Each structure stands twice: as C-alpha cells, then as structure tokens.
Amino acid sequence: MDIKVFIQARMSSSRFPGKVLAPVNGKPMIARVIECVQHEFGTDSIIIATSNQISDDPLALYVQSLGIKIFRGSLENVFARFKACLQDNPCDWFFRISADSPLLNSKILKIMTSYVNESFDLITNVQKRTFPHGHSVELLNAKSFSKIDSNRLSNDDREHVTKFYYAHADEYKILNLENTDADYAKLNFVVDTFDDLRCVEEMEANVQYDFLPQVKVTE
C-alpha cells in the first residue's frame, strides 16, 4: 500500500504572514512538521503542496534545501492543488495535514494507517472533533478522491479540500477516530497568530503532546 503525505502550506496567511517559516523554539515551523512525518514515513513519502505564487518562493526554496519534494499549484483552489499534486505523485492513499501544526503527534498518523481499507473513502479525526486543534489528520483514498466531480464543488469545497466529503457524508464511507481523553481535547497546538506561536513554544516544554492517544472508532 503506497501512502504519501501532502503537507498543505502557504506564506500568505492573513493573520500571520510567513508563519510556516517562523521559528518554533529555534526551528522553522514547516521543518518541525516535516520531521514529525519523517519519523513515521520517511522522506520520500512527503510532498509540500503550496501555491505557484511568488509569495511562496521562499518556502519552496527552503523546503528544497531540506531535500523534500514540493508541488506548486493554485493558491485559492486548494482542492485543485491537491488533485494535481496527486496526479504528479500517484499513490493509493494520502494524508492531508497542515503546516501550521508544529507539535503534530506522529502517532496519530500511524494509528490511522492501521485502519486503511479499500471500503473507506476517508479516515479522519475531525468529522467529530475530539482531538486538539493542531492534531488534525485526514487520510484519503486516492481513487475515491480522484473521482470527485469538480463541477459539484462550492467555493468552500475548493478552499478546504475535504469539506465536500463531510457535506455529502451519505455518499461516502467515512471512518472517524475519536479521542477518549476529554482533557487532551481541550488543548490547542495550532498556530494561527504570533501569540499562538509563543503559547506553542511554552507548551512544548510543559505539555506531553506526543503520547499514544486512546481512540474509539465510529462510522
């Protein structure tokens, strides 16, 4: 089973421009996310899916300096970007994760792969949100994703990649992983603002974020 990891990243965040290259305790955020994925899947499985805009040139140069493959597509139509990325990097399944999650728990990715089955279209932990923000992971069946008719997509669907699945859940078989620790669910590991960045840096020193989560499964 060929599984790849598409890391969604851009420099043009309105609330925190350039955040994916901002240092988190001394290391660029995107590098932290890459290292998390490398721990479970190695380097060759990783593709940074960014835009073809000039604003993302610094990101592309930095990622390439790390020896990581990069794909560049539409800035606003992220669904089209992922579809083209998949065509350029064919696989059976692919993860969609965000580059603004520097404390992503790699064990979640490993747990999700244990549920891979061709009968599922999407394996996720966000359909019913019980994990912290910044620990959001989605694993997509590439064949199913490729069949989605782009003419059916709303503007929100084009921007958010997987929103179409949740809006048409009756058409897809979705497996949702739920975290059973209510206290863990209250934490926030995502970086949307500069203040978030400082909070995440403090949390890295004081909060265990990479333990093996206890999950239950719903369909």
N, C-alpha and C positions, 0 to 999 in steps of 0.2 A: 504494500500500500504506500503510494507516494504522497506524502503530506508536506506542503510548503507553508511558510508563514509570511503573510503580507502585512507589513507594518505601515499603517496609514500615517503620513507625516506631511506637514507643510510649515512654512515660515511665517505665513501671513495671518496668524491668529489676531483677531481684533482686540482681545483683552490682554494678550501678552505676546506681541510680535517677536518672532525669533525664538520662542520658548524651547523648541526642540533641540536647540544648540546651547541653551542656557546651562551652566554648570550646576549639578546637584552634588553637593559635597565634593566639588573639585572635578567632576567628570560630566561631560555633556549628556543631557537627558537621553538623547537618541542612543548614545553608546551604552547607557545603563539598560535600556530596553533590549538592545541587540545582545548584550551579554546574558540577559535572562533567557532569551530564546536559544542562544548557543549552548547553554548549559544542558538543555534537553534535546535539541535537534541538530546541533552543529551549524557550521557557517553556510554550507551550500544550500540549505533549505530556505534561507532568509532573502526576502526581496523588500526593499523600501519602496513603497508606492507613493510617489509625490507628484507634484504638478510639473508642467512644462514651462512654467512662468519664470522670468528672470529672478524673481524673489526667492526661488528655491534653488538657484545655482550654488550658493554657499553650502546648503545642505547636501546637494548631490556631490560636490567636491569632497566634503568631509567623509561622507559615507563610503565613497570610492577609495579614499585613503585608508579605510579600515579593511578593505578587501571584500566589501559587501556589495552585492548586486543591487542596482537601482533601476526602477522603472518610472518613466515620466509620462503623465497623461493629463487629462482635463483637470483644471483646478476646481470648478464648481460641480461638475458632473462626476461625482466620486464613484457612482455605480459604473459608469462607462470606463473610468480609470481602472477599476478592478477587473472589469470584463476584458479589457485589452491586456492588462497585466497577466491574467490567466491564460490568454491566448499566446502570450510571449513566454509564459512559464507553465506549460501544461502539467497537471497533476491530478490525482484522484480527489484529494481534499485540500482545503487551505484554511488556515486561521486568519481571521481579521482581528488585529489588535491595534491599539492606538499608541502613538509615540509620546503621548503626554502621561504615560503611566510608568515612571521610573522605578517604582517598587513593585512591579507586577510579580505575582507569585508564580514561578515557573511550574510548580507542582500542579497548578490548575490545568495547564496545557497538557501535562502528562495524564492526568485523570481523564480529561476529555477524550484523548486518543483511545482509551480503553473501551469507549462506548461506540467507536466507529462501526457502522453497519450500513450497508448499501440501502437498507429500507428507510434510513433517515435522510432528510434534506438539510437539516440544520441541527447542530448540537450547540447549546448556548448556556450561559448562566445569567442572562439579562432579560429573558422573556418575563419572568417574575423576578424582580431584583431583590436578591438576598445576600449578595456579595458586596463588599465595599466598592465605591467608585474608584477606578484605577486598578481594579482586579477583574475588569470585564473582558470576557473572551468569547469569541464565536468561531465555530468550526463548520465550514460549509462544504457540502457535497458539490464538487466542481461540475459534474454532469447536470445536476439539477439547476445550479446557478446559471449555467450557460444557456439553459432553455427559457429563461425568463424573457418575455417579450418587452423590450424597452418602450414600446408604444403604450404599454399599460401603466407606466410609471408616472407618479406625480412628481412635482419639483422636490418635495421632501424625500421621496424614494430615491431620487437621483443623488441627493446630497448625503443620505445616510446609509446607503448600500443594502442593509438587511431589513430596513423598515417594511419593505414590501412583504417579506415573509410573515411578520407579525400582524400586519393589516389583513392578510389573506391566509390566516392560520388554518382555515378549513381546507385549503388546497395543498398544504404541506405537512409532512410528518416532522414535528419539532420535538427534540428531546431537551428538556430544561433541567440543569443541575441546580439544586437549591442548597445553600449553606444552612447548617443547622445551629450555628452559633450566633445568637442574636446580638451579642456584644461586638463580635467581629464585623457584622453587617453595618454597624453604625460608623465605622471608620471611613476616612476619606484619603485615598492615596493618589488622586488625580491632581494634575497641575493645570489650572485654568488661569491663574493670576500669579503675580510675583509673591503675594502673601502666601498662596498655596505652596509655592516653591520652598519658602522658609519653613512652613509647617512640615512639609515632607522631609526636609533635612533633619528637623528635630525628631520626627517620628522614626526615622531610620535608626537613630541612636537609642530610642527608648521603647519602641514597639516591635514585637515579633510579627513580622509580616509574611514570612516565607515558610510557616509551618504547614503541615499536611492538613488541609481543611476537611471537615466531616461533611459529606454531602448526601442528599437523597435525590432521587430521580423522578421526574414527572413527565408525562407525555400529553 
